[in-house]
Every structure is written in structure tokens, then in C-alpha cells.
Amino acid sequence: MGKAGSFWSSIPGVLTGLAGVLTAAVTLFTVALSQGWIGDGSPDGATTGATTGAGARGGSAAGAGAAASSPGLSVDPMTLRFRPTLLTAATETVTVRNEGDVPFTVDAAELSGDDPDAFDVDDGSCAGRSLASGRSCELSITFDPSGVGRANAILVVSVNGEEQAKEVSLDAVGAG
């Protein structure tokens, strides 16, 4: 029984070794993905919204390396729909998050589009704030209808001197 006993007693050691190899492979894959060595090269994984700046333009060998350390700006939601309201203001929030590996400073949240005057942005907790990786802040967007009808605008959130920006579509209906 000496040989059979040694076989079965070696299995925990073999499994521990395999677990170590698997952990190392997952770690290597995670580092390669976060550094942009594999995948689509976008540090935040975002595929929607407007992105501007050197990291988005690429065009040079240096641009590929810069993407790994560019800000990972994300906004949620990308489209904000207000419920119809009767001549009273309605407020919703947009979360601004740093999903990259370097801190960024939120510059501003500006309104543009067809009806920017129908909306108001309170960016007090975000404007000028530095967000470390994984951190977030919230913008309060208020729709104040002036009567009956639809209002549309675009909220543009930019960081690091407009190095990167995201757009949020705003859609509301005044049912007064």
C-alpha cells in the first residue's frame, strides 16, 4: 500500500501548484489588458459617448503607450430621460467615475444642444475635484419646464483641460 498511499497524498501538492500557475496566468492577463497590450486599447472599456484628446486620436507609437495612462472617464447613465412633469422641476443625477489608472480633475459640466436653457447643472461636488482611480462624484441635473413640450440637450463632462470628454443625452417632457 506504500505506492498507492504516496500517489493520493501527492494530489494536494499538485493542485496547489496548479492553482499557483492559474493565479499567475490570470494576473498576467489582467496586467496585459489594463496596460493595453491586448484588447481594444481603451483604458475604461467604453465604446459609447464622445471621447476627445490625445488618447483618442492615437496616430503614433507614443499614442499607444499614452492610452494606458490616460484618464478613464465614464459617466452613468449615457442617456438621462426625465419623467413628464407638470410645471414643477425634476432632478436626476449623473455619476462621473474614474475607471482609469491615473487621477483626473473634472473641469466642468456644460450644456449644449437644442434646449440647454430648460436644464440646470449643479456640478458643485465635481467641478475642480480630483478623482483618484475608482472614485466618483455626482452631478445634479434639473429640468424646469416652461410649459408643454419636449426638451433635449447634451451634457458634456470634460476632464484634465478637455483631455477627455463624455456626452450625456438629456430628454424631458413638460406636461403643464
C-alpha positions in Angstrom: 0.0 0.0 0.0 3.0 2.2 0.1 2.9 3.2 -3.6 -0.9 3.9 -3.6 -0.7 6.0 -0.5 2.1 8.2 -1.8 0.1 8.8 -5.1 -3.0 10.0 -3.2 -1.0 12.1 -0.7 0.7 14.0 -3.6 -2.6 15.2 -5.1 -3.0 18.2 -2.7 0.5 19.4 -3.6 -0.2 19.1 -7.4 -3.5 21.0 -7.0 -1.7 23.8 -5.0 0.9 24.0 -7.8 -1.8 24.2 -10.5 -3.7 26.9 -8.5 -0.5 29.0 -8.4 0.0 28.7 -12.1 -3.6 29.7 -12.8 -3.3 32.7 -10.4 -0.1 33.8 -12.2 -1.8 33.4 -15.7 -4.9 35.5 -14.6 -2.6 38.2 -13.1 -0.6 38.4 -16.3 -3.7 38.6 -18.4 -5.2 41.3 -16.1 -1.9 43.4 -16.3 -1.8 43.0 -20.1 -5.4 44.1 -20.5 -5.0 47.1 -18.2 -1.8 48.2 -20.0 -3.4 48.0 -23.4 -1.1 45.2 -24.6 -4.2 43.2 -25.6 -7.8 44.2 -26.2 -9.2 47.3 -27.9 -6.7 49.7 -26.2 -9.4 51.8 -24.4 -8.4 52.0 -20.7 -12.1 52.3 -19.5 -13.5 49.8 -21.9 -16.1 52.4 -23.0 -17.5 52.1 -26.5 -20.1 54.8 -26.4 -20.0 58.6 -25.9 -17.7 61.2 -27.3 -14.1 61.0 -26.4 -11.6 63.7 -27.3 -7.9 64.2 -26.7 -4.6 62.7 -27.5 -5.5 59.3 -26.1 -8.4 59.1 -28.5 -6.5 60.4 -31.6 -3.6 58.0 -31.4 -1.8 58.1 -34.7 1.7 57.5 -33.3 3.7 54.8 -31.5 3.7 57.2 -28.4 -0.1 57.4 -28.6 -0.4 53.7 -27.9 1.6 53.9 -24.7 -0.2 57.1 -23.6 -3.6 55.3 -23.7 -2.5 53.1 -20.8 -2.1 56.1 -18.5 -4.9 58.3 -19.8 -7.9 59.1 -17.7 -10.7 56.5 -17.6 -13.6 58.9 -17.6 -17.0 57.3 -17.5 -20.5 58.7 -17.0 -23.6 56.9 -16.0 -26.2 57.0 -17.4 -25.3 58.0 -21.0 -28.9 59.0 -21.7 -31.0 60.7 -19.0 -34.8 60.7 -19.5 -36.9 62.7 -17.2 -40.4 61.6 -16.5 -43.1 64.1 -17.7 -43.6 66.8 -15.2 -46.4 69.3 -14.5 -44.7 72.7 -14.3 -42.5 71.6 -11.4 -38.8 71.0 -11.6 -37.5 67.4 -11.7 -33.9 66.5 -10.7 -31.9 63.5 -11.7 -28.2 62.6 -11.2 -25.3 61.5 -13.4 -22.4 59.7 -11.9 -18.9 60.7 -13.1 -16.3 57.9 -12.4 -12.6 57.4 -12.9 -12.2 53.9 -14.2 -8.6 54.5 -15.3 -5.4 54.1 -13.5 -4.4 57.7 -13.1 -6.2 60.6 -11.3 -8.0 63.3 -13.2 -9.6 66.6 -12.5 -13.2 67.3 -13.5 -13.2 70.6 -15.4 -16.8 71.3 -16.0 -20.2 70.1 -17.0 -21.6 72.2 -19.8 -25.0 72.1 -21.5 -25.4 72.4 -25.3 -27.9 71.2 -27.9 -31.4 72.2 -28.8 -32.8 73.3 -25.4 -29.9 73.9 -22.9 -31.9 76.6 -21.1 -34.5 74.1 -20.0 -31.9 72.3 -17.8 -29.6 73.3 -15.0 -26.5 71.5 -13.8 -25.2 71.6 -10.2 -21.6 70.4 -10.5 -20.6 71.6 -7.1 -19.4 68.2 -5.9 -17.5 67.5 -9.1 -16.2 70.8 -10.7 -12.5 71.2 -9.9 -12.4 67.9 -8.0 -9.6 65.4 -8.5 -10.8 61.9 -8.7 -8.4 59.0 -8.0 -8.8 55.7 -9.7 -12.1 54.1 -8.7 -13.6 57.3 -7.3 -16.7 59.1 -8.4 -18.8 62.2 -7.9 -22.3 63.2 -8.9 -23.8 65.9 -11.0 -27.4 67.0 -10.3 -29.3 67.9 -13.5 -32.6 69.7 -13.0 -35.3 70.0 -15.7 -37.6 73.0 -15.2 -40.3 73.1 -17.8 -41.6 76.4 -19.1 -44.7 74.8 -20.5 -45.8 71.8 -22.6 -43.4 70.1 -24.9 -40.2 68.2 -25.3 -36.8 69.5 -24.3 -33.5 68.0 -25.4 -29.9 68.9 -24.6 -26.4 67.5 -24.3 -24.4 67.5 -21.1 -20.7 67.5 -21.8 -18.4 66.4 -19.0 -14.7 67.1 -19.5 -11.6 66.3 -17.5 -7.9 67.5 -17.4 -8.3 70.6 -19.6 -10.6 68.8 -22.0 -8.1 65.9 -22.5 -11.1 63.6 -22.4 -14.9 64.3 -22.5 -18.1 62.3 -22.4 -21.6 63.3 -23.5 -24.9 62.6 -21.8 -28.1 63.0 -23.8 -30.9 64.7 -21.8 -34.5 64.2 -22.8 -37.5 65.7 -20.9 -41.2 66.5 -21.4 -43.1 69.3 -19.8 -46.7 68.3 -19.4 -48.0 71.5 -17.9 
